[in-house]
Amino acid sequence: MKNKYLLLLYIFVFYLLSSNIYSQVLNLDREGVENEIKKNWMSSADLSLSSDKNKLNLLDIASKIEIANFLKNNYMFIGMLNYNLTMNGNEVIQNEGYAQIRFRDNDKRKISNECFLQYHWNGTLGMEYRKLIGSNVRFKILEKSDLDLYTGTGVFYEMEQWNFEGVNDIDISLFPSYVSRNIFRLNHYWKGAFKINDNIDISGVSYFQLPINSEILNLRWFFDLNTNVKMTKNLSFVIHYDGTYDNYRLVPIAKYYYSLNFGLQLKW
């Protein structure tokens, strides 16, 4: 009974204080988490909801769902959905998210193949959609009890469509309603995780993507870093940072965007 009330208290604190961690680093890729996995399925879900009444009603909804199915051949399917929505009255301030399905090795092989599908949107910047389908060759560089390092290289096909809602100081009526582009891109990434001690771990991933056309030197770079500080068995404090640099955008918006978040993570 005591544990039941303690869990309810954690949930209450989580909904009051948490901010969504918009991250492409998987929970199962954190150092030490793989040692906790004893089942064929692993799942986690984060949800935060806040509503403030000022002149207008400010509504913020954020959610992250991650599901992994571990196969007998030491491969796995991973599904992830991340969604953020912020509204001030009827005005949409933020509307972004992505859904991803990935098939890959369960960190057992030195060299393996991985395949992925992804759907991404960002209404604030004007990205109506970005669809990806691709494959990488994945290399295990280092795997220890408190440290791991992986890298991968491959190709993906990208289909994207943008409007001009995110462009500042222009007359939208002078531009087409949307622009689109379909291209192949080279993809290279590094992923690492480090467990400092039983209560603190750091995980990150960095992607380098180049278009396979005459603009091949125009880099898209994405960096995602998470620090998890364990407070109790079920509750952790999370620091998240991500940044994206893209010198080959379809619409004239800023080349670099970043996000810094602090929040609480509940696990049971």
C-alpha positions as CSV (number, residue, x, y, z in Angstrom):
1,M,0.0,0.0,0.0
2,K,2.8,2.4,0.8
3,N,4.4,1.7,-2.6
4,K,1.1,2.4,-4.3
5,Y,0.8,5.9,-2.6
6,L,4.5,6.6,-3.4
7,L,3.9,5.8,-7.1
8,L,0.8,8.1,-7.2
9,L,2.9,10.9,-5.6
10,Y,5.6,10.5,-8.2
11,I,3.0,10.7,-11.0
12,F,1.5,13.8,-9.5
13,V,5.0,15.5,-9.2
14,F,5.8,14.4,-12.7
15,Y,2.8,16.0,-14.3
16,L,3.3,19.2,-12.3
17,L,6.9,19.8,-13.0
18,S,8.0,17.8,-16.1
19,S,8.9,19.3,-19.5
20,N,9.0,17.1,-22.5
21,I,12.5,16.0,-23.6
22,Y,12.4,16.2,-27.4
23,S,15.1,13.6,-28.1
24,Q,16.2,11.1,-30.7
25,V,18.4,9.3,-28.1
26,L,16.5,6.1,-27.2
27,N,16.1,5.1,-23.5
28,L,17.4,1.7,-24.3
29,D,20.6,3.2,-25.6
30,R,21.5,4.7,-22.3
31,E,24.5,3.0,-20.6
32,G,23.3,0.6,-18.0
33,V,19.7,0.3,-19.2
34,E,20.4,-2.7,-21.3
35,N,21.3,-4.6,-18.2
36,E,17.8,-4.1,-16.8
37,I,16.1,-5.6,-19.9
38,K,14.7,-9.1,-19.0
39,K,11.7,-9.3,-21.3
40,N,11.0,-9.5,-25.0
41,W,9.3,-6.0,-24.9
42,M,10.3,-2.7,-23.4
43,S,8.2,0.4,-23.5
44,S,8.2,3.9,-21.9
45,A,5.9,6.8,-22.2
46,D,6.3,10.4,-21.1
47,L,3.3,12.8,-21.1
48,S,3.1,16.4,-19.9
49,L,0.0,18.7,-20.0
50,S,-0.2,22.2,-18.8
51,S,-2.9,24.9,-19.2
52,D,-2.7,28.5,-18.0
53,K,-5.4,31.1,-18.2
54,N,-4.2,34.6,-18.8
55,K,-5.6,36.9,-21.5
56,L,-6.0,33.7,-23.5
57,N,-5.7,30.1,-22.6
58,L,-2.2,28.8,-23.0
59,L,-2.2,25.0,-23.6
60,D,1.0,22.9,-23.8
61,I,0.9,19.2,-24.6
62,A,4.0,17.0,-25.0
63,S,4.4,13.3,-25.3
64,K,7.1,10.7,-26.1
65,I,6.4,7.0,-26.6
66,E,9.1,4.4,-27.2
67,I,8.5,0.6,-27.8
68,A,11.1,-2.0,-28.5
69,N,10.6,-5.7,-29.4
70,F,13.7,-7.9,-28.8
71,L,13.9,-10.8,-31.2
72,K,15.6,-14.2,-30.6
73,N,18.3,-13.6,-33.2
74,N,19.5,-10.5,-31.2
75,Y,17.9,-8.1,-33.6
76,M,15.1,-5.7,-32.6
77,F,12.3,-3.5,-33.8
78,I,12.0,-0.1,-32.3
79,G,9.1,2.3,-32.6
80,M,9.1,5.9,-31.3
81,L,6.6,8.8,-31.4
82,N,7.5,12.3,-30.2
83,Y,4.9,15.1,-30.3
84,N,4.9,18.8,-29.0
85,L,1.9,21.2,-29.3
86,T,1.7,24.7,-27.8
87,M,-1.4,26.9,-28.4
88,N,-2.2,30.4,-27.1
89,G,-6.0,30.6,-27.6
90,N,-6.5,29.6,-31.3
91,E,-2.9,30.5,-32.3
92,V,-0.5,27.6,-32.7
93,I,2.9,28.5,-31.3
94,Q,4.5,25.1,-31.7
95,N,3.5,22.0,-33.6
96,E,6.2,19.5,-34.2
97,G,7.1,15.9,-33.9
98,Y,8.2,12.7,-35.6
99,A,7.5,9.0,-35.8
100,Q,10.2,6.4,-36.4
101,I,10.4,2.7,-37.0
102,R,13.9,1.1,-36.9
103,F,15.2,-2.5,-37.3
104,R,18.7,-3.1,-36.0
105,D,21.1,-5.3,-34.0
106,N,20.7,-5.4,-30.2
107,D,24.3,-4.3,-29.6
108,K,25.7,-7.8,-30.1
109,R,27.5,-7.8,-33.4
110,K,30.6,-5.8,-34.4
111,I,29.2,-5.1,-37.9
112,S,25.5,-5.2,-38.7
113,N,22.8,-3.6,-40.9
114,E,20.0,-1.3,-39.8
115,C,17.0,0.0,-41.6
116,F,14.6,2.8,-40.7
117,L,11.5,4.8,-41.7
118,Q,10.7,8.2,-40.3
119,Y,8.0,10.9,-40.7
120,H,8.8,14.4,-39.4
121,W,6.9,17.6,-39.3
122,N,7.4,21.1,-37.8
123,G,4.6,23.5,-38.4
124,T,6.4,26.4,-36.7
125,L,9.2,26.4,-39.2
126,G,6.9,25.5,-42.2
127,M,7.9,21.9,-42.6
128,E,4.7,20.2,-43.7
129,Y,6.5,16.8,-43.8
130,R,9.8,15.1,-44.2
131,K,9.7,11.4,-45.0
132,L,12.8,9.2,-44.8
133,I,13.6,5.7,-45.8
134,G,17.1,4.3,-45.5
135,S,19.7,1.9,-44.4
136,N,23.1,2.0,-42.6
137,V,26.0,-0.3,-41.9
138,R,26.5,-0.2,-38.1
139,F,29.8,-0.7,-36.4
140,K,30.5,-1.4,-32.7
141,I,33.6,0.5,-31.8
142,L,33.5,0.0,-28.0
143,E,31.2,-1.8,-25.6
144,K,32.0,-1.9,-21.9
145,S,30.0,-2.0,-18.7
146,D,30.1,1.8,-18.3
147,L,30.9,3.0,-21.8
148,D,29.9,2.3,-25.4
149,L,30.5,3.8,-28.8
150,Y,28.9,3.1,-32.1
151,T,29.1,4.5,-35.6
152,G,27.2,4.0,-38.8
153,T,27.3,5.0,-42.5
154,G,24.6,4.6,-45.1
155,V,22.2,6.3,-47.5
156,F,18.6,7.4,-47.2
157,Y,15.9,8.8,-49.5
158,E,14.3,12.1,-48.3
159,M,10.9,13.5,-49.4
160,E,10.0,16.8,-47.9
161,Q,7.5,19.6,-48.4
162,W,7.6,23.1,-46.9
163,N,5.5,26.3,-46.8
164,F,6.7,29.8,-46.0
165,E,4.9,30.3,-42.7
166,G,8.3,30.2,-40.8
167,V,10.0,32.8,-42.9
168,N,10.2,36.3,-41.3
169,D,9.4,39.6,-43.0
170,I,8.0,38.4,-46.3
171,D,4.6,38.7,-48.0
172,I,3.5,35.1,-48.2
173,S,1.1,35.8,-51.0
174,L,4.1,36.5,-53.3
175,F,5.3,32.9,-52.9
176,P,3.9,29.5,-53.9
177,S,1.8,27.7,-51.3
178,Y,4.5,25.1,-50.9
179,V,7.8,23.8,-52.2
180,S,9.0,20.2,-52.3
181,R,12.1,18.2,-52.9
182,N,13.0,14.5,-53.2
183,I,16.7,13.6,-52.9
184,F,19.1,10.9,-51.7
185,R,21.5,11.8,-48.8
186,L,24.6,10.3,-47.4
187,N,24.3,9.6,-43.7
188,H,27.0,9.1,-41.1
189,Y,26.5,9.1,-37.3
190,W,28.3,8.5,-34.0
191,K,26.4,7.4,-30.9
192,G,27.8,7.0,-27.4
193,A,26.8,6.5,-23.8
194,F,28.8,6.9,-20.6
195,K,27.8,5.8,-17.1
196,I,29.6,8.1,-14.6
197,N,28.3,6.2,-11.6
198,D,25.1,4.4,-10.5
199,N,23.2,7.6,-10.5
200,I,24.4,9.6,-13.5
201,D,24.7,8.7,-17.1
202,I,25.2,10.6,-20.4
203,S,24.1,9.6,-23.9
204,G,24.3,11.4,-27.2
205,V,24.2,11.0,-31.0
206,S,25.5,13.1,-33.8
207,Y,24.3,12.9,-37.5
208,F,26.2,14.2,-40.5
209,Q,24.1,14.2,-43.7
210,L,25.0,15.3,-47.2
211,P,22.8,15.6,-50.3
212,I,23.8,13.4,-53.2
213,N,23.7,16.1,-55.9
214,S,25.6,19.2,-56.9
215,E,25.2,20.6,-53.4
216,I,27.0,17.7,-51.7
217,L,29.2,20.0,-49.6
218,N,26.1,21.6,-47.9
219,L,26.0,19.8,-44.6
220,R,23.1,19.1,-42.3
221,W,24.3,18.4,-38.8
222,F,22.2,17.2,-35.9
223,F,23.4,16.8,-32.3
224,D,21.5,15.4,-29.4
225,L,22.8,15.1,-25.8
226,N,21.0,13.9,-22.7
227,T,22.2,13.7,-19.0
228,N,20.1,11.6,-16.6
229,V,20.5,12.1,-12.8
230,K,18.8,9.3,-10.8
231,M,17.1,10.8,-7.8
232,T,15.2,7.7,-6.6
233,K,14.5,4.2,-8.0
234,N,11.7,5.6,-10.2
235,L,12.5,9.3,-10.6
236,S,15.3,11.0,-12.5
237,F,16.2,14.5,-13.4
238,V,17.0,15.0,-17.1
239,I,18.9,17.7,-19.0
240,H,18.5,17.6,-22.8
241,Y,20.1,19.7,-25.5
242,D,19.8,19.3,-29.3
243,G,20.8,21.5,-32.2
244,T,20.4,21.4,-36.0
245,Y,22.5,23.1,-38.6
246,D,21.3,22.9,-42.2
247,N,22.9,24.9,-45.0
248,Y,20.6,23.5,-47.7
249,R,17.0,24.3,-46.6
250,L,14.1,24.6,-49.0
251,V,13.0,28.0,-47.6
252,P,15.0,30.9,-46.3
253,I,14.9,30.4,-42.6
254,A,17.8,30.3,-40.1
255,K,20.6,27.8,-40.6
256,Y,20.8,26.8,-36.9
257,Y,18.2,26.0,-34.3
258,Y,18.7,24.5,-30.9
259,S,16.6,23.4,-27.9
260,L,17.5,23.1,-24.2
261,N,15.2,21.4,-21.7
262,F,15.1,20.4,-18.1
263,G,12.7,17.9,-16.8
264,L,11.8,14.9,-14.7
265,Q,11.5,11.3,-15.9
266,L,9.3,8.7,-14.2
267,K,10.0,5.0,-14.8
268,W,8.1,2.0,-13.4
